[in-house]
Amino acid sequence: MKTEEFKAGVLFLIGVRNDFQFDQMDPGYLGFLNCGEEITDDPGFKIVVDHSEEFEPIMDGLNLTTESGLDLEETVFIIKDIVR
């Protein structure tokens, strides 16, 4: 993986973590963020899915996990502290 791809993946994950759907004070709060190749236009999403093992430590550092793993078709990001 190229440095630019790694950076794009990290920036995507930071964007996920900072999404309003994780902000309990926001009226749009859901407590999860649904991503998929058909609905996510950020190229960092595909990079993260394609190189999931390399991004696991980044996700851990951001306190992010998924309901059922990383998948191009559908990935549901959740905050570890709020795992249902």
MMTF fields as JSON, N, C-alpha, C and O atoms, coordinates in Angstrom:
{
  "mmtfVersion": "1.0.0",
  "mmtfProducer": "UNKNOWN",
  "numBonds": 335,
  "numAtoms": 336,
  "numGroups": 84,
  "numChains": 1,
  "numModels": 1,
  "chainsPerModel": [1],
  "groupsPerChain": [84],
  "chainIdList": ["A"],
  "bondAtomList": [4, 2, 8, 6, 12, 10, 16, 14, 20, 18, 24, 22, 28, 26, 32, 30, 36, 34, 40, 38, 44, 42, 48, 46, 52, 50, 56, 54, 60, 58, 64, 62, 68, 66, 72, 70, 76, 74, 80, 78, 84, 82, 88, 86, 92, 90, 96, 94, 100, 98, 104, 102, 108, 106, 112, 110, 116, 114, 120, 118, 124, 122, 128, 126, 132, 130, 136, 134, 140, 138, 144, 142, 148, 146, 152, 150, 156, 154, 160, 158, 164, 162, 168, 166, 172, 170, 176, 174, 180, 178, 184, 182, 188, 186, 192, 190, 196, 194, 200, 198, 204, 202, 208, 206, 212, 210, 216, 214, 220, 218, 224, 222, 228, 226, 232, 230, 236, 234, 240, 238, 244, 242, 248, 246, 252, 250, 256, 254, 260, 258, 264, 262, 268, 266, 272, 270, 276, 274, 280, 278, 284, 282, 288, 286, 292, 290, 296, 294, 300, 298, 304, 302, 308, 306, 312, 310, 316, 314, 320, 318, 324, 322, 328, 326, 332, 330],
  "bondOrderList": [1, 1, 1, 1, 1, 1, 1, 1, 1, 1, 1, 1, 1, 1, 1, 1, 1, 1, 1, 1, 1, 1, 1, 1, 1, 1, 1, 1, 1, 1, 1, 1, 1, 1, 1, 1, 1, 1, 1, 1, 1, 1, 1, 1, 1, 1, 1, 1, 1, 1, 1, 1, 1, 1, 1, 1, 1, 1, 1, 1, 1, 1, 1, 1, 1, 1, 1, 1, 1, 1, 1, 1, 1, 1, 1, 1, 1, 1, 1, 1, 1, 1, 1],
  "groupList": [{"groupName": "MET", "atomNameList": ["N", "CA", "C", "O"], "elementList": ["N", "C", "C", "O"], "formalChargeList": [0, 0, 0, 0], "bondAtomList": [1, 0, 2, 1, 3, 2], "bondOrderList": [1, 1, 2], "singleLetterCode": "M", "chemCompType": "L-PEPTIDE LINKING"}, {"groupName": "LYS", "atomNameList": ["N", "CA", "C", "O"], "elementList": ["N", "C", "C", "O"], "formalChargeList": [0, 0, 0, 0], "bondAtomList": [1, 0, 2, 1, 3, 2], "bondOrderList": [1, 1, 2], "singleLetterCode": "K", "chemCompType": "L-PEPTIDE LINKING"}, {"groupName": "THR", "atomNameList": ["N", "CA", "C", "O"], "elementList": ["N", "C", "C", "O"], "formalChargeList": [0, 0, 0, 0], "bondAtomList": [1, 0, 2, 1, 3, 2], "bondOrderList": [1, 1, 2], "singleLetterCode": "T", "chemCompType": "L-PEPTIDE LINKING"}, {"groupName": "GLU", "atomNameList": ["N", "CA", "C", "O"], "elementList": ["N", "C", "C", "O"], "formalChargeList": [0, 0, 0, 0], "bondAtomList": [1, 0, 2, 1, 3, 2], "bondOrderList": [1, 1, 2], "singleLetterCode": "E", "chemCompType": "L-PEPTIDE LINKING"}, {"groupName": "PHE", "atomNameList": ["N", "CA", "C", "O"], "elementList": ["N", "C", "C", "O"], "formalChargeList": [0, 0, 0, 0], "bondAtomList": [1, 0, 2, 1, 3, 2], "bondOrderList": [1, 1, 2], "singleLetterCode": "F", "chemCompType": "L-PEPTIDE LINKING"}, {"groupName": "ALA", "atomNameList": ["N", "CA", "C", "O"], "elementList": ["N", "C", "C", "O"], "formalChargeList": [0, 0, 0, 0], "bondAtomList": [1, 0, 2, 1, 3, 2], "bondOrderList": [1, 1, 2], "singleLetterCode": "A", "chemCompType": "L-PEPTIDE LINKING"}, {"groupName": "GLY", "atomNameList": ["N", "CA", "C", "O"], "elementList": ["N", "C", "C", "O"], "formalChargeList": [0, 0, 0, 0], "bondAtomList": [1, 0, 2, 1, 3, 2], "bondOrderList": [1, 1, 2], "singleLetterCode": "G", "chemCompType": "PEPTIDE LINKING"}, {"groupName": "VAL", "atomNameList": ["N", "CA", "C", "O"], "elementList": ["N", "C", "C", "O"], "formalChargeList": [0, 0, 0, 0], "bondAtomList": [1, 0, 2, 1, 3, 2], "bondOrderList": [1, 1, 2], "singleLetterCode": "V", "chemCompType": "L-PEPTIDE LINKING"}, {"groupName": "LEU", "atomNameList": ["N", "CA", "C", "O"], "elementList": ["N", "C", "C", "O"], "formalChargeList": [0, 0, 0, 0], "bondAtomList": [1, 0, 2, 1, 3, 2], "bondOrderList": [1, 1, 2], "singleLetterCode": "L", "chemCompType": "L-PEPTIDE LINKING"}, {"groupName": "ILE", "atomNameList": ["N", "CA", "C", "O"], "elementList": ["N", "C", "C", "O"], "formalChargeList": [0, 0, 0, 0], "bondAtomList": [1, 0, 2, 1, 3, 2], "bondOrderList": [1, 1, 2], "singleLetterCode": "I", "chemCompType": "L-PEPTIDE LINKING"}, {"groupName": "ARG", "atomNameList": ["N", "CA", "C", "O"], "elementList": ["N", "C", "C", "O"], "formalChargeList": [0, 0, 0, 0], "bondAtomList": [1, 0, 2, 1, 3, 2], "bondOrderList": [1, 1, 2], "singleLetterCode": "R", "chemCompType": "L-PEPTIDE LINKING"}, {"groupName": "ASN", "atomNameList": ["N", "CA", "C", "O"], "elementList": ["N", "C", "C", "O"], "formalChargeList": [0, 0, 0, 0], "bondAtomList": [1, 0, 2, 1, 3, 2], "bondOrderList": [1, 1, 2], "singleLetterCode": "N", "chemCompType": "L-PEPTIDE LINKING"}, {"groupName": "ASP", "atomNameList": ["N", "CA", "C", "O"], "elementList": ["N", "C", "C", "O"], "formalChargeList": [0, 0, 0, 0], "bondAtomList": [1, 0, 2, 1, 3, 2], "bondOrderList": [1, 1, 2], "singleLetterCode": "D", "chemCompType": "L-PEPTIDE LINKING"}, {"groupName": "GLN", "atomNameList": ["N", "CA", "C", "O"], "elementList": ["N", "C", "C", "O"], "formalChargeList": [0, 0, 0, 0], "bondAtomList": [1, 0, 2, 1, 3, 2], "bondOrderList": [1, 1, 2], "singleLetterCode": "Q", "chemCompType": "L-PEPTIDE LINKING"}, {"groupName": "PRO", "atomNameList": ["N", "CA", "C", "O"], "elementList": ["N", "C", "C", "O"], "formalChargeList": [0, 0, 0, 0], "bondAtomList": [1, 0, 2, 1, 3, 2], "bondOrderList": [1, 1, 2], "singleLetterCode": "P", "chemCompType": "L-PEPTIDE LINKING"}, {"groupName": "TYR", "atomNameList": ["N", "CA", "C", "O"], "elementList": ["N", "C", "C", "O"], "formalChargeList": [0, 0, 0, 0], "bondAtomList": [1, 0, 2, 1, 3, 2], "bondOrderList": [1, 1, 2], "singleLetterCode": "Y", "chemCompType": "L-PEPTIDE LINKING"}, {"groupName": "CYS", "atomNameList": ["N", "CA", "C", "O"], "elementList": ["N", "C", "C", "O"], "formalChargeList": [0, 0, 0, 0], "bondAtomList": [1, 0, 2, 1, 3, 2], "bondOrderList": [1, 1, 2], "singleLetterCode": "C", "chemCompType": "L-PEPTIDE LINKING"}, {"groupName": "HIS", "atomNameList": ["N", "CA", "C", "O"], "elementList": ["N", "C", "C", "O"], "formalChargeList": [0, 0, 0, 0], "bondAtomList": [1, 0, 2, 1, 3, 2], "bondOrderList": [1, 1, 2], "singleLetterCode": "H", "chemCompType": "L-PEPTIDE LINKING"}, {"groupName": "SER", "atomNameList": ["N", "CA", "C", "O"], "elementList": ["N", "C", "C", "O"], "formalChargeList": [0, 0, 0, 0], "bondAtomList": [1, 0, 2, 1, 3, 2], "bondOrderList": [1, 1, 2], "singleLetterCode": "S", "chemCompType": "L-PEPTIDE LINKING"}],
  "groupTypeList": [0, 1, 2, 3, 3, 4, 1, 5, 6, 7, 8, 4, 8, 9, 6, 7, 10, 11, 12, 4, 13, 4, 12, 13, 0, 12, 14, 6, 15, 8, 6, 4, 8, 11, 16, 6, 3, 3, 9, 2, 12, 12, 14, 6, 4, 1, 9, 7, 7, 12, 17, 18, 3, 3, 4, 3, 14, 9, 0, 12, 6, 8, 11, 8, 2, 2, 3, 18, 6, 8, 12, 8, 3, 3, 2, 7, 4, 9, 9, 1, 12, 9, 7, 10],
  "groupIdList": [1, 2, 3, 4, 5, 6, 7, 8, 9, 10, 11, 12, 13, 14, 15, 16, 17, 18, 19, 20, 21, 22, 23, 24, 25, 26, 27, 28, 29, 30, 31, 32, 33, 34, 35, 36, 37, 38, 39, 40, 41, 42, 43, 44, 45, 46, 47, 48, 49, 50, 51, 52, 53, 54, 55, 56, 57, 58, 59, 60, 61, 62, 63, 64, 65, 66, 67, 68, 69, 70, 71, 72, 73, 74, 75, 76, 77, 78, 79, 80, 81, 82, 83, 84],
  "secStructList": [7, 7, 2, 2, 2, 2, 2, 2, 2, 2, 2, 2, 2, 2, 2, 2, 2, 6, 7, 4, 4, 4, 7, 6, 6, 1, 6, 6, 7, 7, 1, 3, 3, 3, 3, 7, 6, 6, 6, 7, 7, 7, 2, 2, 2, 2, 2, 2, 2, 2, 6, 2, 2, 2, 2, 2, 2, 2, 2, 2, 2, 6, 6, 3, 3, 3, 1, 1, 7, 7, 7, 1, 1, 7, 3, 3, 3, 3, 3, 4, 4, 4, 7, 7],
  "xCoordList": [0.85, 0.0, 0.898, 1.896, 0.515, 1.267, 0.946, -0.098, 1.855, 1.677, 0.391, -0.323, 0.093, -1.111, -2.369, -3.347, -2.339, -3.487, -3.666, -4.785, -2.564, -2.642, -3.217, -4.078, -2.739, -3.236, -4.734, -5.487, -5.168, -6.593, -7.425, -8.518, -6.913, -7.618, -7.728, -8.785, -6.638, -6.637, -7.6, -8.371, -7.557, -8.462, -9.923, -10.8, -10.184, -11.551, -12.007, -13.111, -11.159, -11.526, -11.706, -12.594, -10.881, -11.049, -12.389, -13.096, -12.731, -14.022, -15.183, -16.185, -15.047, -16.085, -16.251, -17.368, -15.142, -15.198, -15.793, -16.444, -15.577, -16.069, -17.445, -17.934, -18.071, -19.37, -20.43, -20.406, -21.354, -22.411, -23.267, -23.889, -23.309, -24.136, -23.582, -24.237, -22.372, -21.79, -21.84, -21.405, -22.363, -22.442, -23.803, -24.82, -23.819, -25.075, -25.83, -27.021, -25.184, -25.842, -26.477, -27.234, -26.178, -26.701, -28.073, -28.269, -29.025, -30.356, -30.316, -31.239, -29.26, -29.127, -28.386, -28.031, -28.143, -27.405, -28.093, -29.302, -27.301, -27.798, -26.985, -27.492, -25.734, -24.881, -24.18, -23.481, -24.359, -23.678, -23.571, -24.264, -22.688, -22.545, -22.464, -21.563, -23.408, -23.483, -22.725, -22.995, -21.783, -21.009, -21.089, -21.283, -20.938, -20.923, -20.428, -20.468, -19.967, -19.419, -20.447, -20.085, -21.717, -22.775, -23.161, -23.707, -22.886, -23.336, -22.196, -22.431, -20.978, -19.832, -18.937, -18.337, -18.848, -18.056, -16.596, -15.813, -16.213, -14.831, -13.985, -14.261, -12.947, -12.105, -11.364, -10.911, -11.238, -10.582, -11.326, -10.714, -12.642, -13.425, -12.942, -12.697, -12.802, -12.346, -10.925, -10.605, -10.09, -8.71, -8.717, -7.981, -9.533, -9.618, -10.116, -9.579, -11.126, -11.659, -10.613, -10.407, -9.961, -8.972, -7.732, -7.05, -7.439, -6.234, -6.627, -5.988, -7.661, -8.252, -7.257, -7.295, -6.374, -5.422, -4.504, -4.126, -4.151, -3.261, -3.98, -3.339, -5.306, -6.061, -6.679, -7.248, -6.579, -7.123, -6.538, -7.294, -5.216, -4.672, -5.189, -5.364, -5.432, -5.969, -7.394, -7.759, -8.189, -9.558, -9.553, -10.35, -8.659, -8.556, -8.251, -8.863, -7.308, -6.93, -8.068, -8.128, -8.966, -10.119, -11.333, -12.402, -11.171, -12.251, -13.402, -14.564, -13.048, -14.033, -13.994, -12.938, -15.134, -15.234, -16.386, -16.962, -16.718, -17.835, -18.756, -18.366, -19.977, -20.914, -20.552, -20.679, -20.099, -19.847, -18.601, -18.532, -17.623, -16.408, -16.51, -17.556, -15.397, -15.33, -15.709, -15.135, -16.671, -17.159, -17.55, -18.203, -17.155, -17.472, -18.974, -19.437, -19.725, -21.17, -21.837, -22.648, -21.48, -22.034, -21.139, -20.801, -20.767, -20.01, -20.72, -21.003, -21.001, -21.64, -20.609, -20.242, -20.149, -19.187, -19.924, -20.991, -19.339, -19.875, -18.708, -17.558, -19.014, -18.0, -17.886, -18.899, -16.671, -16.457, -17.18, -17.755, -17.153, -17.771, -19.281, -19.915, -19.862, -21.315, -21.757, -22.872, -20.891, -21.219, -22.513, -22.668, -23.432, -24.74, -24.741, -25.765],
  "yCoordList": [-1.17, 0.0, 1.235, 1.307, 2.186, 3.438, 4.348, 4.213, 5.272, 6.225, 7.031, 7.282, 7.435, 8.22, 7.416, 7.964, 6.123, 5.262, 5.112, 5.174, 4.914, 4.789, 6.068, 6.016, 7.204, 8.492, 8.63, 9.089, 8.238, 8.32, 7.432, 7.818, 6.252, 5.351, 5.922, 5.849, 6.489, 7.092, 8.278, 8.419, 9.12, 10.278, 9.835, 10.47, 8.758, 8.23, 7.802, 8.142, 7.059, 6.579, 7.733, 7.683, 8.755, 9.927, 10.592, 11.027, 10.669, 11.233, 10.423, 10.981, 9.097, 8.229, 8.527, 8.716, 8.567, 8.763, 10.114, 10.244, 11.114, 12.465, 12.741, 13.869, 11.731, 11.912, 12.294, 11.812, 13.161, 13.63, 12.484, 12.62, 11.372, 10.251, 9.573, 8.715, 9.966, 9.484, 10.548, 10.295, 11.722, 12.821, 12.776, 13.13, 12.348, 12.185, 13.497, 13.474, 14.622, 15.92, 16.372, 17.343, 15.69, 16.069, 15.433, 14.271, 16.168, 15.6, 14.416, 13.602, 14.321, 13.213, 12.019, 11.104, 12.018, 10.926, 9.582, 9.444, 8.602, 7.237, 6.233, 5.172, 6.56, 5.631, 4.636, 3.745, 4.776, 3.931, 4.69, 5.684, 4.207, 4.802, 3.664, 2.827, 3.642, 2.605, 3.064, 4.14, 2.256, 2.558, 1.375, 0.232, 1.666, 0.633, 1.234, 2.451, 0.395, 0.867, 1.687, 2.636, 1.324, 2.025, 3.364, 4.229, 3.549, 4.765, 5.635, 6.755, 5.136, 5.868, 6.296, 5.46, 7.605, 8.087, 8.343, 8.713, 8.16, 8.378, 7.177, 6.06, 7.382, 6.26, 5.595, 4.457, 6.299, 5.723, 4.51, 3.629, 4.453, 3.312, 2.015, 1.037, 1.993, 0.782, 0.413, -0.765, 1.411, 1.159, 0.496, -0.464, 0.994, 0.409, -1.036, -1.913, -1.28, -2.645, -3.572, -4.689, -3.108, -3.936, -4.224, -5.225, -3.366, -3.511, -3.5, -2.834, -4.228, -4.167, -4.446, -3.774, -5.411, -5.741, -4.565, -4.365, -3.797, -2.657, -1.501, -0.659, -1.456, -0.358, -0.718, 0.149, -1.965, -2.361, -1.541, -1.11, -1.304, -0.491, 0.949, 1.563, 1.481, 2.839, 2.868, 3.769, 1.875, 1.787, 1.652, 2.295, 0.82, 0.671, 2.008, 2.362, 2.75, 4.046, 5.06, 5.967, 4.902, 5.798, 5.27, 5.879, 4.133, 3.497, 3.054, 3.037, 2.694, 2.242, 0.734, 0.113, 0.159, -1.237, -1.335, -0.32, -2.545, -2.757, -3.817, -4.593, -3.839, -4.862, -6.242, -7.238, -6.305, -7.611, -7.618, -8.376, -6.796, -6.755, -5.752, -5.146, -5.599, -4.661, -5.383, -6.421, -4.831, -5.444, -4.331, -3.366, -4.46, -3.428, -3.235, -2.115, -4.309, -4.216, -3.424, -2.533, -3.762, -3.038, -3.202, -4.315, -2.079, -2.039, -1.074, 0.066, -1.529, -0.679, -0.392, -1.269, 0.862, 1.291, 1.656, 2.27, 1.266, 1.622, 1.996, 1.659, 2.692, 3.063, 1.896, 1.365, 1.505, 0.364, 0.508, -0.458, 1.699, 1.91, 1.765, 1.582, 1.844, 1.796, 0.519, 0.453, -0.487, -1.723, -2.296, -2.461, -2.595, -3.103, -4.6, -5.195],
  "zCoordList": [0.0, 0.0, 0.0, 0.717, -0.813, -0.922, 0.259, 0.898, 0.537, 1.629, 1.452, 2.423, 0.217, -0.052, 0.272, 0.781, -0.022, 0.268, 1.778, 2.286, 2.485, 3.936, 4.539, 5.416, 4.067, 4.565, 4.281, 5.141, 3.086, 2.733, 3.658, 4.072, 3.98, 4.886, 6.287, 6.914, 6.778, 8.116, 8.158, 9.107, 7.146, 7.107, 7.022, 7.608, 6.3, 6.24, 7.635, 8.06, 8.344, 9.678, 10.671, 11.521, 10.568, 11.426, 11.116, 12.025, 9.841, 9.455, 9.995, 10.44, 9.957, 10.516, 11.996, 12.477, 12.711, 14.168, 14.537, 15.574, 13.699, 13.981, 13.381, 13.455, 12.793, 12.159, 13.195, 14.327, 12.794, 13.7, 14.229, 15.283, 13.527, 13.969, 15.226, 15.818, 15.625, 16.878, 17.979, 19.102, 17.666, 18.631, 19.327, 18.73, 20.569, 21.301, 21.484, 21.796, 21.302, 21.432, 20.107, 20.084, 19.034, 17.719, 17.505, 17.862, 16.93, 16.673, 15.696, 15.671, 14.903, 13.96, 14.52, 13.778, 15.837, 16.481, 16.247, 16.436, 15.835, 15.671, 16.476, 16.841, 16.752, 17.477, 16.577, 17.06, 15.271, 14.3, 12.988, 12.772, 12.111, 10.783, 9.782, 9.844, 8.865, 7.847, 6.604, 6.072, 6.145, 4.945, 3.991, 4.405, 2.741, 1.714, 0.421, 0.238, -0.469, -1.738, -2.525, -3.22, -2.415, -3.145, -2.513, -3.198, -1.213, -0.53, -0.005, 0.447, -0.059, 0.486, -0.662, -1.337, -0.882, -2.015, -1.659, -2.534, -0.415, 0.015, -0.396, 0.041, -1.237, -1.657, -0.5, -0.626, 0.626, 1.797, 2.335, 2.939, 2.124, 2.602, 1.969, 2.676, 0.65, -0.042, 0.392, 0.552, 0.577, 1.013, 2.388, 2.613, 3.301, 4.646, 4.571, 5.246, 3.763, 3.636, 3.015, 3.489, 1.963, 1.26, 2.104, 1.88, 3.058, 3.896, 5.373, 6.187, 5.705, 7.052, 8.168, 9.199, 7.991, 9.064, 9.383, 10.537, 8.373, 8.591, 9.282, 9.913, 9.166, 9.761, 11.113, 11.776, 11.526, 12.834, 13.982, 14.852, 14.022, 15.122, 15.096, 16.149, 13.913, 13.795, 14.348, 15.102, 13.966, 14.471, 15.99, 16.673, 16.521, 17.977, 18.634, 19.642, 18.067, 18.614, 18.577, 19.407, 17.61, 17.49, 18.23, 18.191, 18.91, 19.665, 18.75, 19.155, 17.5, 16.521, 16.367, 16.492, 16.099, 15.722, 14.729, 14.339, 14.325, 13.409, 13.986, 14.859, 13.489, 13.952, 13.419, 14.131, 12.157, 11.532, 10.663, 9.695, 10.986, 10.184, 9.048, 8.812, 8.356, 7.237, 5.95, 5.62, 5.231, 4.006, 3.04, 3.436, 1.778, 0.797, 0.619, 0.402, 0.709, 0.514, 1.638, 1.387, 2.889, 4.031, 5.244, 5.645, 5.813, 7.058, 7.999, 7.632, 9.197, 10.194, 11.279, 12.061, 11.306, 12.311, 13.585, 13.549, 14.716, 16.027, 16.932, 16.65, 18.018, 19.007, 19.992, 20.446, 20.314, 21.205, 22.542, 23.043, 23.117, 24.434, 24.397, 25.437, 23.206, 23.088, 22.368, 21.85, 22.335, 21.635, 22.197, 23.407, 21.293, 21.703, 21.807, 22.142]
}
